[in-house]
């Protein structure tokens, strides 16, 4: 059947609609307030914060050098030339450092709780951007809420919305950029072009992968001008403003670029092709270099960590869109709906294809591609819309019954996902959609963020009342243990001693880069944490200690 074109968008105008949408996002904000203290400090959080601090020092020296030098910690902060993360923009990290000072957060416990709440609220704003985009695309504020709810009910992304400063924040910024793009394409006015430039510049300053938005902008501006002659001239003029303002935002929001904008930007952009080149990852039970990942790595990770009903609906939506495109390609592209369909296909499949063709380095699952997930959900909602209309309009009793069975399975699947999120809290990052836990634990990475280290350290300190408690882990994952103690109360933190294995009373592991079991010589197992059958944390009492 032909793919139904959605009606004109109905972003809430009635009081009831506004009330429902406001309640939904208000509850999301409150949920973050209730849960943000439950998560540990992720692998990169200290490094991300240090990047923000170094940039804050650099900005302060440029704007108020005498005041900056009078700060107590000034001499302890590395200079920009010593910053190992200059290729990471600080559009999000720099304001977080300023917020810490404004709030007066000094102890590491207060600092990271504040940061976790802030990233959650930022992700809620990104979810709202997706809601707006979905409501316009699918023609209903109700459908917009369905897509927003699907994002919230995506277990891994839910958990990472508290501590993944790069990928989840970038997802929201990229989604906002696509939203401003569709707005500008519909009405290519100067204000819309300026808003889109601000969105794209900010996205690039969060992750340089935001340059993909420039490619989408140029490509779909050309397509829009081809089919809408009346706006062709205005598109060209406002596109010139977009380029200039975008570059100004990128440079202004990324202090590393100030002294050499073009050269430093190119250096930062090219650095990602060799980033983490030495790292190993577990994939189908084998430790392999991130330089030699098979082409299907990201696709497999996306499939096994995304709720199965979403994947089925995504395939349905893509199939329906492609069928319509093949039946009447010109008419499909001539319609605003068809061009938006193509935009979503490019948003999702373009980065995946680039990863495969360019052999780009990715690791820790598909987190570097999280920003394509909103397109995945929008196309999945398109599939649900098409399937629902087909079942309602058909006169074939067998098809209707099959549709009701499918609807029931969908509800059961979503309900099971929600239940898993509750039972696995705060380790929703260990969610695998259809693989048994024992199999997933053997074949793929476990707690690669190292979050469970916090639980291990807290358990040890509750059981051991010693004035000092010596704890060790593998040398390669010592940062995990250091991160784990950052959320301890100061008195408990003072009791913890991080020592070599030979001097330790306890040995703690989260199995990062050590997926196999430990020998008896390491000690006696006294505590472990399993999530849906996957062991992510073990604590051993050292012999003779």
C-alpha positions as CSV (number, residue, x, y, z in Angstrom):
1,X,0.0,0.0,0.0
2,X,1.2,3.6,-0.6
3,X,3.0,5.1,2.4
4,X,0.5,7.5,4.0
5,X,1.7,11.1,4.1
6,X,1.3,12.5,7.6
7,X,-0.9,15.5,8.1
8,X,0.4,18.9,8.9
9,X,2.2,18.9,12.3
10,X,0.3,19.7,15.4
11,X,2.7,20.8,18.0
12,X,0.6,21.3,21.1
13,X,-1.7,24.3,20.9
14,X,-4.6,23.2,23.1
15,X,-4.2,23.5,26.9
16,X,-4.6,19.8,27.4
17,X,-1.9,18.9,25.0
18,X,0.5,21.4,26.5
19,X,-0.3,20.1,30.0
20,X,0.4,16.5,29.0
21,X,3.7,17.4,27.3
22,X,4.8,19.6,30.2
23,X,4.0,16.8,32.6
24,X,6.0,14.3,30.7
25,X,9.1,16.4,30.6
26,X,8.6,17.6,34.1
27,X,8.5,14.0,35.3
28,X,11.7,13.3,33.4
29,X,13.4,16.2,35.2
30,X,12.2,14.9,38.6
31,X,13.4,11.4,37.7
32,X,16.9,12.7,37.2
33,X,16.8,14.5,40.6
34,X,15.8,11.2,42.2
35,X,18.3,9.0,40.4
36,X,21.4,11.0,39.6
37,X,23.2,10.0,42.8
38,X,22.9,6.3,42.0
39,X,25.5,6.1,39.2
40,X,29.3,5.8,39.5
41,X,31.9,7.9,37.8
42,X,32.5,6.7,34.3
43,X,35.9,6.0,32.7
44,X,36.3,9.4,31.0
45,X,34.7,11.8,33.4
46,X,37.8,13.0,35.2
47,X,39.5,13.6,31.8
48,X,36.5,15.4,30.4
49,X,36.4,17.7,33.5
50,X,40.2,18.3,33.3
51,X,39.7,19.4,29.7
52,X,37.1,21.9,30.8
53,X,39.4,23.2,33.6
54,X,42.4,23.7,31.3
55,X,40.2,25.6,28.8
56,X,38.8,27.7,31.6
57,X,42.3,28.6,32.7
58,X,43.2,29.5,29.1
59,X,40.1,31.7,28.7
60,X,40.8,33.4,32.0
61,X,44.4,34.2,31.0
62,X,43.1,35.8,27.8
63,X,40.3,37.8,29.4
64,X,41.5,38.5,33.0
65,X,45.1,37.4,33.4
66,X,45.8,39.0,36.8
67,X,42.6,37.7,38.4
68,X,43.4,34.2,37.0
69,X,46.9,34.1,38.4
70,X,45.5,34.9,41.9
71,X,43.4,31.8,42.0
72,X,44.7,29.2,44.5
73,X,44.9,26.3,42.1
74,X,46.2,28.2,39.1
75,X,49.7,26.7,39.2
76,X,48.3,23.1,39.5
77,X,46.3,23.4,36.2
78,X,48.2,22.3,33.1
79,X,48.5,24.7,30.2
80,X,46.7,24.2,26.9
81,X,49.9,23.0,25.4
82,X,49.9,20.1,27.8
83,X,46.2,19.2,27.2
84,X,45.9,15.7,25.7
85,X,42.3,16.2,24.9
86,X,42.5,19.4,22.8
87,X,40.7,17.6,20.0
88,X,37.6,17.4,22.2
89,X,35.5,20.6,22.1
90,X,34.4,22.1,25.4
91,X,31.1,23.8,24.5
92,X,29.5,21.6,27.2
93,X,32.5,21.0,29.5
94,X,33.5,24.6,29.9
95,X,30.1,25.9,31.2
96,X,30.1,22.9,33.6
97,X,33.3,24.1,35.2
98,X,31.9,27.6,35.6
99,X,28.7,26.1,37.1
100,X,30.8,24.2,39.7
101,X,32.3,27.5,40.8
102,X,29.0,29.3,40.9
103,X,27.3,26.6,42.9
104,X,30.4,26.2,45.2
105,X,30.9,22.5,44.6
106,X,34.4,21.7,46.0
107,X,34.4,18.1,47.2
108,X,34.6,15.5,44.4
109,X,31.3,13.9,45.7
110,X,29.4,17.2,45.2
111,X,31.2,18.0,41.9
112,X,30.2,14.7,40.2
113,X,26.7,14.6,41.6
114,X,26.2,18.1,40.2
115,X,27.6,17.0,36.8
116,X,25.5,13.9,36.6
117,X,22.3,15.9,37.3
118,X,23.4,18.5,34.7
119,X,24.0,16.0,32.0
120,X,20.7,14.4,32.7
121,X,18.8,17.7,32.3
122,X,20.8,18.4,29.1
123,X,19.7,15.0,27.8
124,X,16.1,15.8,28.7
125,X,16.4,19.0,26.6
126,X,17.7,16.7,23.8
127,X,14.7,14.5,24.2
128,X,12.5,17.5,23.8
129,X,14.3,18.4,20.6
130,X,13.5,14.9,19.4
131,X,9.9,15.3,20.5
132,X,9.5,18.4,18.4
133,X,11.1,16.8,15.4
134,X,8.9,13.7,15.7
135,X,5.7,15.7,16.1
136,X,6.4,17.6,12.9
137,X,7.5,14.5,11.0
138,X,4.6,12.3,12.1
139,X,2.0,15.0,12.3
140,X,0.9,14.7,15.9
141,X,2.2,15.7,19.3
142,X,1.1,12.3,20.6
143,X,3.4,10.6,18.1
144,X,6.1,13.0,19.3
145,X,5.7,11.8,22.8
146,X,5.8,8.2,21.6
147,X,9.2,8.7,20.1
148,X,10.4,10.7,23.1
149,X,9.3,7.9,25.4
150,X,11.0,5.3,23.2
151,X,14.3,7.2,23.7
152,X,13.8,7.2,27.4
153,X,13.0,3.5,27.4
154,X,16.3,2.6,25.7
155,X,18.1,1.2,28.7
156,X,21.8,1.8,27.7
157,X,21.2,5.4,26.6
158,X,19.1,6.0,29.7
159,X,22.0,5.1,32.0
160,X,24.6,6.9,30.0
161,X,22.4,10.1,30.1
162,X,23.9,10.5,33.6
163,X,27.6,10.2,32.9
164,X,28.4,10.1,29.2
165,X,29.3,13.7,28.6
166,X,30.3,13.2,24.9
167,X,28.0,10.8,23.1
168,X,24.6,11.4,24.8
169,X,25.1,15.2,24.9
170,X,26.1,15.1,21.3
171,X,23.0,13.1,20.4
172,X,20.8,15.9,21.8
173,X,22.8,18.7,20.0
174,X,22.8,16.8,16.7
175,X,19.0,16.2,17.0
176,X,18.5,19.9,17.7
177,X,20.6,20.6,14.6
178,X,18.5,18.4,12.4
179,X,15.4,20.1,13.8
180,X,16.7,23.6,13.0
181,X,17.7,22.3,9.5
182,X,14.1,21.1,8.8
183,X,12.8,24.4,10.1
184,X,15.1,26.4,7.8
185,X,14.3,24.3,4.8
186,X,10.6,24.9,5.3
187,X,11.1,28.6,5.8
188,X,14.6,29.8,4.7
189,X,14.5,33.1,6.6
190,X,17.5,34.9,8.1
191,X,16.5,34.1,11.7
192,X,16.0,30.4,10.9
193,X,19.4,30.3,9.2
194,X,21.0,32.0,12.2
195,X,19.4,29.6,14.6
196,X,20.6,26.6,12.5
197,X,24.1,28.0,12.4
198,X,24.1,28.3,16.2
199,X,22.9,24.7,16.5
200,X,25.4,23.3,14.1
201,X,28.3,25.3,15.5
202,X,27.4,24.1,19.0
203,X,27.2,20.5,17.9
204,X,30.7,20.7,16.3
205,X,32.0,22.1,19.5
206,X,30.7,19.1,21.4
207,X,32.1,16.6,18.9
208,X,33.7,17.3,15.6
209,X,31.4,14.7,14.0
210,X,28.9,17.5,14.0
211,X,30.4,18.5,10.6
212,X,28.0,15.9,9.2
213,X,25.3,18.5,9.8
214,X,27.0,20.8,7.3
215,X,26.9,18.0,4.7
216,X,23.2,17.4,5.4
217,X,22.6,21.2,5.2
218,X,24.3,21.6,1.8
219,X,22.8,18.5,0.3
220,X,19.2,19.1,1.4
221,X,19.3,22.8,0.6
222,X,20.2,21.8,-3.0
223,X,17.3,19.3,-3.0
224,X,14.9,21.8,-1.6
225,X,15.9,24.4,-4.1
226,X,15.5,21.9,-7.0
227,X,11.9,21.2,-6.1
228,X,10.9,24.6,-4.7
229,X,12.0,27.2,-7.2
230,X,10.3,30.0,-5.3
231,X,12.7,29.7,-2.4
232,X,15.9,28.9,-4.3
233,X,17.3,32.4,-4.1
234,X,16.5,32.8,-0.5
235,X,18.1,29.5,0.3
236,X,21.3,30.6,-1.4
237,X,21.5,33.9,0.4
238,X,20.7,32.5,3.9
239,X,23.1,29.6,3.2
240,X,25.9,32.1,3.0
241,X,24.9,33.5,6.4
242,X,24.8,30.0,7.7
243,X,28.4,29.2,6.7
244,X,29.9,32.4,8.1
245,X,28.0,32.3,11.4
246,X,28.6,28.5,11.9
247,X,32.4,29.0,11.6
248,X,32.2,32.0,14.0
249,X,30.3,29.9,16.6
250,X,32.8,27.0,16.2
251,X,35.8,29.2,16.8
252,X,34.2,31.2,19.6
253,X,33.1,28.1,21.5
254,X,36.3,26.2,21.3
255,X,39.3,28.1,22.8
256,X,41.8,25.7,21.4
257,X,41.0,27.1,17.9
258,X,41.6,30.8,18.9
259,X,45.2,31.0,17.9
260,X,45.1,29.0,14.7
261,X,41.4,28.3,13.8
262,X,41.9,26.4,10.5
263,X,45.1,24.5,11.4
264,X,44.0,23.5,14.8
265,X,40.5,22.4,13.7
266,X,41.9,20.2,10.9
267,X,44.4,18.7,13.4
268,X,41.6,18.0,15.9
269,X,39.4,16.5,13.1
270,X,42.0,14.2,11.7
271,X,43.1,13.0,15.1
272,X,40.1,10.8,15.4
273,X,41.3,8.5,12.7
274,X,44.1,7.3,15.0
275,X,42.4,7.8,18.3
276,X,42.8,4.9,20.8
277,X,44.6,2.9,18.0
278,X,46.2,0.6,20.6
279,X,43.1,-0.5,22.4
280,X,41.6,-4.0,22.5
281,X,37.9,-4.8,22.6
282,X,36.0,-8.0,23.2
283,X,33.8,-9.0,20.2
284,X,32.2,-12.4,19.8
285,X,34.4,-13.8,22.5
286,X,37.7,-12.6,21.0
287,X,39.9,-9.7,22.1
288,X,40.7,-7.8,18.9
289,X,42.3,-4.5,18.1
290,X,40.0,-1.5,17.5
291,X,42.1,-1.0,14.3
292,X,40.9,-4.3,12.9
293,X,37.2,-4.4,13.7
294,X,35.0,-6.2,11.2
295,X,32.6,-4.1,9.1
296,X,29.6,-5.4,11.0
297,X,30.8,-4.4,14.5
298,X,28.6,-1.3,14.9
299,X,25.6,-2.9,13.4
300,X,25.8,-5.9,15.6
301,X,26.2,-3.8,18.7
302,X,23.2,-1.7,17.8
303,X,21.1,-4.7,17.2
304,X,22.0,-6.6,20.5
305,X,21.6,-3.5,22.7
306,X,18.4,-2.0,21.2
307,X,15.0,-3.3,22.4
308,X,13.9,-5.9,19.8
309,X,10.5,-4.3,19.1
310,X,12.2,-1.1,18.1
311,X,14.4,-2.9,15.6
312,X,11.4,-4.7,14.0
313,X,9.5,-1.5,13.7
314,X,12.6,0.2,12.2
315,X,12.8,-2.4,9.5
316,X,9.1,-2.0,8.8
317,X,9.5,1.8,8.5
318,X,12.5,1.6,6.3
319,X,10.9,-1.0,4.1
320,X,7.7,1.2,3.7
321,X,9.7,4.3,2.9
322,X,11.9,2.5,0.3
323,X,8.8,0.9,-1.3
324,X,7.2,4.3,-1.7
325,X,10.4,5.8,-3.1
326,X,10.8,3.0,-5.7
327,X,7.1,3.2,-6.8
328,X,7.2,6.9,-7.5
329,X,10.7,8.3,-7.0
330,X,10.1,11.8,-8.4
331,X,6.8,12.3,-6.7
332,X,8.3,11.0,-3.4
333,X,11.2,13.5,-3.6
334,X,8.9,16.3,-4.7
335,X,6.9,16.0,-1.4
336,X,8.1,17.5,1.8
337,X,7.5,14.2,3.5
338,X,9.6,12.3,1.0
339,X,12.5,14.7,1.4
340,X,12.3,14.3,5.2
341,X,12.2,10.5,4.8
342,X,15.4,10.8,2.7
343,X,17.0,13.1,5.4
344,X,16.3,10.4,8.1
345,X,17.7,7.7,5.9
346,X,20.9,9.8,5.3
347,X,21.1,10.6,9.0
348,X,21.0,7.0,10.0
349,X,22.8,5.1,7.2
350,X,25.3,7.8,6.2
351,X,27.5,7.6,9.3
352,X,27.3,3.8,9.4
353,X,28.5,3.7,5.8
354,X,31.3,6.1,6.5
355,X,32.5,4.0,9.5
356,X,32.6,0.9,7.2
357,X,34.2,2.5,4.2
358,X,36.7,4.6,6.0
359,X,37.6,1.9,8.6
360,X,37.1,4.5,11.4
361,X,38.2,3.6,14.9
362,X,35.3,3.0,17.3
363,X,35.1,1.0,20.5
364,X,32.9,0.4,23.5
365,X,30.0,-0.8,21.4
366,X,28.4,1.7,19.1
367,X,28.4,4.7,21.5
368,X,30.3,6.9,19.0
369,X,27.2,6.5,16.7
370,X,24.5,7.2,19.3
371,X,23.7,10.4,17.4
372,X,22.1,8.3,14.6
373,X,19.6,6.7,17.1
374,X,17.0,9.4,16.9
375,X,16.7,8.7,13.1
376,X,16.3,5.0,14.0
377,X,13.4,5.8,16.4
378,X,11.7,8.2,13.9
379,X,11.8,5.6,11.2
380,X,10.6,2.9,13.7
381,X,7.6,5.2,14.6
382,X,7.0,5.6,10.9
383,X,6.8,1.8,10.7
384,X,4.4,1.6,13.6
385,X,2.2,4.3,12.0
386,X,2.1,2.5,8.7
387,X,1.4,-0.9,10.2
388,X,-1.3,0.5,12.4
389,X,-3.1,2.2,9.5
390,X,-2.8,-0.9,7.4
391,X,-4.4,-3.1,10.1
392,X,-7.2,-0.6,10.7
393,X,-8.0,-0.2,7.1
394,X,-7.9,-3.8,5.9
395,X,-11.0,-5.9,5.6
396,X,-9.1,-9.2,5.9
397,X,-9.9,-10.7,9.3
398,X,-6.6,-12.8,9.4
399,X,-4.5,-9.6,8.9
400,X,-6.4,-7.8,11.7
401,X,-5.9,-10.7,14.1
402,X,-2.2,-10.8,13.2
403,X,-2.1,-7.1,13.9
404,X,-3.6,-7.4,17.3
405,X,-1.2,-10.2,18.2
406,X,1.7,-7.9,17.0
407,X,0.3,-5.0,19.1
408,X,0.2,-7.3,22.1
409,X,3.8,-8.5,21.6
410,X,4.9,-4.9,21.2
411,X,3.3,-3.9,24.5
412,X,4.9,-7.0,26.2
413,X,8.3,-6.2,24.7
414,X,8.2,-2.5,25.8
415,X,6.9,-3.5,29.2
416,X,9.7,-6.1,29.6
417,X,12.2,-3.4,28.7
418,X,10.8,-1.1,31.3
419,X,10.9,-3.8,33.9
420,X,14.5,-4.7,33.0
421,X,15.5,-1.0,33.5
422,X,14.0,-1.1,37.0
423,X,15.5,-4.4,38.0
424,X,18.9,-3.6,36.6
425,X,19.2,-0.1,38.1
426,X,21.7,1.5,38.1
427,X,23.3,-0.8,35.6
428,X,21.0,-0.3,32.6
429,X,24.3,0.0,30.6
430,X,24.5,-3.8,30.8
431,X,21.3,-4.3,28.8
432,X,21.3,-6.8,26.0
433,X,18.0,-7.1,24.1
434,X,17.7,-10.8,23.3
435,X,20.9,-12.5,24.2
436,X,20.9,-14.6,27.4
437,X,23.1,-12.9,30.0
438,X,25.6,-15.8,30.3
439,X,26.1,-15.7,26.5
440,X,26.4,-11.9,26.3
441,X,29.0,-11.9,29.1
442,X,31.2,-14.4,27.2
443,X,30.9,-12.8,23.8
444,X,30.9,-9.0,24.4
445,X,32.2,-6.3,26.7
446,X,30.8,-6.0,30.2
447,X,30.9,-2.9,32.3
448,X,33.3,-1.0,30.1
449,X,32.5,2.3,31.9
450,X,33.8,0.8,35.2
451,X,30.8,2.1,37.1
452,X,30.4,-1.0,39.3
453,X,33.8,-0.2,40.9
454,X,31.9,2.3,43.2
455,X,29.7,-0.5,44.5
456,X,32.7,-2.7,45.2
457,X,34.6,0.0,47.1
458,X,31.5,0.9,49.1
459,X,30.9,-2.8,50.0
460,X,34.5,-3.2,51.1
461,X,34.4,-0.2,53.4
462,X,31.2,-1.3,55.0
463,X,32.6,-4.8,55.8
464,X,36.1,-3.6,56.9
465,X,36.3,-1.3,59.8
466,X,40.0,-0.8,59.7
467,X,41.5,2.7,59.9
468,X,43.1,2.0,56.5
469,X,41.8,-0.4,53.9
470,X,44.3,-1.4,51.2
471,X,42.6,-2.2,47.9
472,X,44.1,-3.1,44.5
473,X,43.0,-3.8,40.9
474,X,44.8,-4.5,37.6
475,X,47.3,-1.9,36.8
476,X,45.7,-1.2,33.4
477,X,42.4,-0.3,35.1
478,X,43.7,1.6,38.1
479,X,41.8,4.7,36.9
480,X,38.6,2.8,37.6
481,X,39.5,2.4,41.2
482,X,40.5,6.0,41.5
483,X,37.1,7.0,40.0
484,X,35.3,4.8,42.4
485,X,36.5,6.6,45.4
486,X,35.5,10.1,44.1
487,X,31.9,9.6,45.3
488,X,32.7,8.3,48.8
489,X,32.1,10.6,51.8
490,X,35.4,12.3,52.8
491,X,35.8,10.2,55.9
492,X,35.4,6.9,54.0
493,X,37.6,8.2,51.2
494,X,40.4,8.8,53.7
495,X,40.3,5.2,54.8
496,X,40.8,3.8,51.3
497,X,44.3,3.0,50.2
498,X,45.0,2.2,46.5
499,X,48.1,-0.1,46.6
500,X,49.8,-2.7,44.4
501,X,48.3,-6.2,44.4
502,X,51.0,-7.6,46.7
503,X,50.2,-5.1,49.4
504,X,46.4,-5.3,49.1
505,X,43.8,-6.8,51.5
506,X,41.2,-6.8,48.8
507,X,41.4,-7.2,45.0
508,X,38.5,-5.6,43.0
509,X,37.9,-6.2,39.3
510,X,35.3,-5.1,36.8
511,X,36.7,-7.4,34.1
512,X,37.8,-4.7,31.7
513,X,40.5,-6.1,29.5
514,X,40.4,-9.3,31.6
515,X,37.3,-11.2,30.5
516,X,38.5,-14.6,31.7
517,X,38.1,-15.9,35.3
518,X,40.8,-15.3,37.9
519,X,43.0,-18.0,39.4
520,X,42.7,-19.0,43.0
521,X,46.0,-17.2,43.8
522,X,44.3,-13.9,43.6
523,X,42.3,-14.7,46.7
524,X,38.9,-15.8,47.9
525,X,35.8,-14.4,46.3
526,X,33.8,-12.5,48.9
527,X,31.4,-10.4,46.8
528,X,30.2,-10.2,43.3
529,X,27.6,-8.2,41.3
530,X,25.6,-9.9,38.5
531,X,23.2,-8.0,36.2
532,X,20.8,-10.3,34.4
533,X,23.2,-13.2,34.7
534,X,26.4,-11.2,33.7
535,X,29.1,-10.8,36.4
536,X,30.3,-7.3,36.2
537,X,32.1,-6.9,39.6
538,X,34.1,-9.3,41.8
539,X,35.8,-8.6,45.1
540,X,38.5,-11.0,46.4
541,X,40.0,-11.2,49.9
542,X,43.7,-11.6,49.4
543,X,45.4,-14.6,51.0
544,X,47.3,-13.8,54.2
545,X,46.0,-10.3,54.3
